[in-house]
């Protein structure tokens, strides 16, 4: 696995995590649900 492949994969995962899990943003907005 090349460094470029690793960076591409990481960027891909981060992008999809941001797109598919908006609830992560809600957790930061509403800390009541945390813990």
DSSP file (Angstrom, degrees, kcal/mol; ACC not computed):
  #  RESIDUE AA STRUCTURE BP1 BP2  ACC     N-H-->O    O-->H-N    N-H-->O    O-->H-N    TCO  KAPPA ALPHA  PHI   PSI    X-CA   Y-CA   Z-CA
    1    1 A X              0   0    0      0, 0.0     2,-0.1     0, 0.0     0, 0.0   0.000 360.0 360.0 360.0 124.4    0.0    0.0    0.0
    2    2 A X     >  -     0   0    0      1,-0.1     4,-1.9     4,-0.0     5,-0.1  -0.376 360.0-111.8 -83.4 164.8    1.5    3.3   -1.1
    3    3 A X  H  > S+     0   0    0      1,-0.2     4,-2.4     2,-0.2     5,-0.2   0.889 119.1  55.2 -62.0 -38.6    1.3    6.5    0.9
    4    4 A X  H  > S+     0   0    0      1,-0.2     4,-2.6     2,-0.2    -1,-0.2   0.901 106.1  51.2 -61.9 -41.0   -1.0    8.0   -1.7
    5    5 A X  H  > S+     0   0    0      1,-0.2     4,-2.4     2,-0.2    -1,-0.2   0.895 110.0  50.0 -62.5 -40.2   -3.4    5.1   -1.3
    6    6 A X  H  X S+     0   0    0     -4,-1.9     4,-2.5     2,-0.2    -2,-0.2   0.915 112.3  46.5 -65.4 -43.5   -3.4    5.6    2.4
    7    7 A X  H  X S+     0   0    0     -4,-2.4     4,-2.6     2,-0.2     5,-0.2   0.911 112.9  49.9 -65.9 -42.3   -4.2    9.3    2.1
    8    8 A X  H  X S+     0   0    0     -4,-2.6     4,-2.4     1,-0.2    -2,-0.2   0.914 112.4  47.4 -62.3 -43.0   -6.9    8.7   -0.5
    9    9 A X  H  X S+     0   0    0     -4,-2.4     4,-2.6     2,-0.2    -2,-0.2   0.912 112.7  48.6 -65.3 -43.0   -8.5    6.0    1.7
   10   10 A X  H  X S+     0   0    0     -4,-2.5     4,-2.4     2,-0.2    -2,-0.2   0.913 113.0  47.2 -64.5 -42.8   -8.4    8.2    4.8
   11   11 A X  H  X S+     0   0    0     -4,-2.6     4,-2.5     2,-0.2    -1,-0.2   0.901 111.9  51.7 -63.7 -41.0   -9.8   11.2    2.9
   12   12 A X  H  X S+     0   0    0     -4,-2.4     4,-2.2    -5,-0.2    -2,-0.2   0.921 111.5  46.2 -61.0 -46.1  -12.5    8.9    1.5
   13   13 A X  H  X S+     0   0    0     -4,-2.6     4,-2.4     1,-0.2    -2,-0.2   0.900 112.8  49.7 -66.2 -41.2  -13.5    7.6    4.9
   14   14 A X  H  X S+     0   0    0     -4,-2.4     4,-2.1     2,-0.2    -1,-0.2   0.907 110.8  50.1 -63.8 -41.6  -13.5   11.1    6.4
   15   15 A X  H  X S+     0   0    0     -4,-2.5     4,-1.9     1,-0.2    -2,-0.2   0.923 114.4  43.3 -63.6 -44.6  -15.7   12.5    3.6
   16   16 A X  H  X S+     0   0    0     -4,-2.2     4,-3.0     2,-0.2     5,-0.3   0.833 110.6  55.6 -71.9 -31.8  -18.2    9.6    4.0
   17   17 A X  H  X S+     0   0    0     -4,-2.4     4,-1.5     2,-0.2    -1,-0.2   0.900 110.6  45.9 -64.8 -39.3  -18.2    9.9    7.8
   18   18 A X  H  < S+     0   0    0     -4,-2.1    -2,-0.2    -5,-0.2    -1,-0.2   0.872 119.0  41.7 -69.8 -37.3  -19.1   13.5    7.5
   19   19 A X  H  < S+     0   0    0     -4,-1.9     3,-0.3    -5,-0.2    -2,-0.2   0.856 121.9  37.4 -79.1 -36.2  -21.8   12.8    4.9
   20   20 A X  H  < S+     0   0    0     -4,-3.0     2,-0.2     1,-0.2    -3,-0.2   0.626 116.8  48.9 -95.3 -14.6  -23.3    9.7    6.4
   21   21 A X    ><  +     0   0    0     -4,-1.5     3,-1.7    -5,-0.3     4,-0.4  -0.501  50.6 150.9-127.7  66.4  -23.1   10.6   10.1
   22   22 A X  T >>  +     0   0    0     -3,-0.3     4,-1.5     1,-0.3     3,-0.8   0.669  67.1  79.2 -66.3 -15.0  -24.5   14.1   10.7
   23   23 A X  H 3> S+     0   0    0      1,-0.3     4,-1.9     2,-0.2    -1,-0.3   0.746  81.0  66.5 -65.2 -22.3  -25.4   12.8   14.2
   24   24 A X  H <> S+     0   0    0     -3,-1.7     4,-1.2     2,-0.2    -1,-0.3   0.877 101.6  47.2 -64.7 -35.6  -21.8   13.4   15.1
   25   25 A X  H <> S+     0   0    0     -3,-0.8     4,-1.8    -4,-0.4     3,-0.2   0.895 108.9  54.4 -69.7 -40.5  -22.4   17.1   14.7
   26   26 A X  H  X S+     0   0    0     -4,-1.5     4,-3.0     1,-0.2    -2,-0.2   0.850 101.9  58.7 -61.7 -34.8  -25.6   16.9   16.7
   27   27 A X  H  < S+     0   0    0     -4,-1.9    -1,-0.2     1,-0.2     7,-0.2   0.900 107.9  45.4 -62.2 -40.0  -23.6   15.3   19.6
   28   28 A X  H  < S+     0   0    0     -4,-1.2     3,-0.4    -3,-0.2    -1,-0.2   0.826 116.0  46.6 -72.9 -30.6  -21.4   18.4   19.7
   29   29 A X  H  < S+     0   0    0     -4,-1.8     2,-0.5     1,-0.3    -2,-0.2   0.843 122.3  35.2 -77.5 -34.3  -24.4   20.7   19.5
   30   30 A X    ><  +     0   0    0     -4,-3.0     3,-1.8    -5,-0.2    -1,-0.3  -0.714  63.6 174.3-123.6  79.9  -26.4   18.8   22.1
   31   31 A X  G >   +     0   0    0     -2,-0.5     3,-1.2    -3,-0.4    -1,-0.1   0.541  66.7  87.2 -64.8  -5.2  -23.9   17.5   24.8
   32   32 A X  G 3  S+     0   0    0      1,-0.3    -1,-0.3    -3,-0.1    -5,-0.1   0.844  85.5  53.8 -61.7 -32.6  -27.0   16.3   26.8
   33   33 A X  G <  S+     0   0    0     -3,-1.8     2,-0.3    -6,-0.2    -1,-0.3   0.587  90.1  97.8 -79.1  -9.9  -26.8   13.0   24.8
   34   34 A X    <         0   0    0     -3,-1.2    -3,-0.0     1,-0.2    -6,-0.0  -0.622 360.0 360.0 -84.6 135.3  -23.2   12.5   25.7
   35   35 A X              0   0    0     -2,-0.3    -1,-0.2     0, 0.0    -2,-0.1   0.468 360.0 360.0  81.4 360.0  -22.3   10.1   28.5
